[in-house]
Amino acid sequence: MMEDEYYYDVVVVGGGNAGLCAAQAALDLGASVAVLEKAPRDERGGNSALTGHMRFPYDSVDDLAVLMDDPNQDDLAVIHDRLPRRSKEDLWDEVMRTTAGKADKDLLTTHVNNAYPTIMWLRGKGHAWLPNVAATAGNTTQMAGRGYKLQERHYRNVERSGGQLHYETSMTEILVNSRGEVDGVRAIAPEGFRTIRAKAVILACGGFEANPEMRAKYLGAGWDTVKNRGVPYNTGDGINAALAVGAMPFGSFTSCHASPQDIERPAYTLPSSVPNGGVRTSRYAYPYSIMVNLEGTRFVDEASDVRGRTYAKMGWSVRAQTGGVAYQLFDAKARRFGLLEDYDRNNATGVTASSLDELAKKTGLDPEKVRATVTAYNAAIQPGKLDPNPFGLDGKRTNGLAIDKSNYSISIDEGPFEAYGVCCAITFTFGGLLVDAKTAQVQHTAGRAIPGLYTAGEMLGGLWHGNYPSGSGMMAGAVFGRIAGEHAARTAAANA
Ligand SMILES: Cc1cc2nc3c(=O)[nH]c(=O)nc-3n(C[C@H](O)[C@H](O)[C@H](O)COP(=O)(O)OP(=O)(O)OC[C@H]3O[C@@H](n4cnc5c(N)ncnc54)[C@H](O)[C@@H]3O)c2cc1C
């Protein structure tokens, strides 16, 4: 029996934010476009559906106000008074700071220069933003309806523009003709294999965070058993298929985004669990806590920077502890500052006790060790004003500890005391494919572009290393997805 064959100008593999931005950009230029999505219709959206925000530069309050549907006076006051400005230079600096200077400069130039114009492009397609000032916020704005609604709007737009959606269709192979040009993909659907011919292929099917074998291979021993914050579908299929046709791997394959998550979080997350926000398992009040391991000892500077610039590497610190777990300790002041509202809303796994000894016993920690750690910490706190602000450092630090805490050092001396259990869960992988930073075209190991092959989103390597500023994955996915879609459509038109 012959395999089903389909013909399009552009085929996009993966219906996350990067893939749908690519599809939309190609459709806008008149290309016929198919999107292949591994998940069933009810679980579409990818990791993108689980997100909250995008990080972009803006010069003024007006740049933010224009992104909001009917901003009220409170919203405007918030963005005017409480949100810091973020210039393009600021964004460049914080990416370089979080990646220890390893972000690829060409990619970052494209990212920084195109971020706000891409936000305005999305705004023109019906997306909107809200101010975000929660104590655990990683960013100054969040998408209206979060990632789930963003993805629903993307899908609606792509369908209205004539894009063809193939669900439960997993790309298994990239097809290359005798001239070395990519001319389609092979995919497996419930009915069997399909050949989808196209003049250009855009790979946007995520990293390998959901693949235990690849996690162990690239990230190292023990990463096979970590929990996955994201969807179970991103198993490195795109990276493997691209490597098989000679694509050049690029970026950090030995690091990834991994953050502190509720100790009881499930093994992965499906988009259908979050249409109204869902129960979120991130435990990001840690900069205002001290974190102790099962030995009752602190193991990391909980606040070397604001939470939005430390959380993506903080999972690594937690994973390195006995059992891969830790406890975040707070006293009564945390509630007065409103730092645990997110935990209450999302059923955080924790215990409360009137004394530290009782708290330690309830968590199974040694009371003597916990008492010693807390006493030493309290004694080391330096004078200065405490300001638990998610967007600025207060310099309220400790001095003289084996591991000092650099900011937000709130003494732990007033009951009731609270402890929240956390584990490490992977968010997404950083290693991917080498592209031309201006076109998102995938490069061959031989040092030339692969004709007809583009990539975007988690699959694009070279931007993030070891850490990253929150909200950057979605932004980069939109920036490079749009660029990939435009260039793929032009390639298709040139080969018509
Ligand atoms: C819980 C969580 C919260 C996050 N919050 C944020 C945030 O607030 N801001 C931010 O910037 N980033 C956030 N991230 C990271 C962000 O999700 C990613 O950087 C971004 O979504 C990547 O977009 P993408 O389109 O590359 O991947 P995805 O959105 O994951 O899309 C990839 C798609 O490809 C499909 N697919 C996989 N294999 C195949 C195949 N073989 N064939 C066809 N389809 C395939 C998948 O099913 C999926 O739908 C978060 C991630 C998680 C897990």
The ligand as an ORCA input file, in Angstrom:
! r2SCAN-3c Opt
* xyz 0 1
  C       5.807     24.540     33.016
  C       6.592     25.435     32.101
  C       6.504     26.807     32.255
  C       7.234     27.646     31.429
  N       7.076     28.998     31.566
  C       7.684     29.815     30.699
  C       7.410     31.209     30.701
  O       6.584     31.707     31.463
  N       8.075     31.983     29.804
  C       8.965     31.458     28.898
  O       9.546     32.199     28.119
  N       9.207     30.142     28.847
  C       8.579     29.313     29.710
  N       8.796     27.970     29.622
  C       9.667     27.481     28.547
  C       8.870     27.503     27.246
  O       7.790     26.619     27.370
  C       9.680     27.112     26.046
  O      10.838     27.849     25.962
  C       8.854     27.361     24.787
  O       7.545     26.967     24.975
  C       9.365     26.592     23.650
  O       8.471     26.691     22.580
  P       8.552     25.623     21.453
  O       7.508     25.993     20.468
  O       9.947     25.443     21.007
  O       8.182     24.235     22.182
  P       6.767     23.641     22.594
  O       5.810     24.685     22.957
  O       7.023     22.583     23.588
  O       6.230     22.993     21.245
  C       6.828     21.851     20.683
  C       5.719     21.027     20.062
  O       6.303     20.020     19.246
  C       5.517     18.847     19.380
  N       6.342     17.715     18.950
  C       7.356     17.116     19.611
  N       7.885     16.146     18.838
  C       7.206     16.143     17.674
  C       7.284     15.372     16.481
  N       8.174     14.392     16.328
  N       6.416     15.637     15.473
  C       5.471     16.621     15.607
  N       5.354     17.370     16.726
  C       6.222     17.145     17.735
  C       5.123     18.830     20.834
  O       3.991     18.030     21.054
  C       4.861     20.312     21.096
  O       3.508     20.646     20.878
  C       8.085     27.100     30.437
  C       8.157     25.723     30.262
  C       7.418     24.895     31.087
  C       7.521     23.412     30.875
*
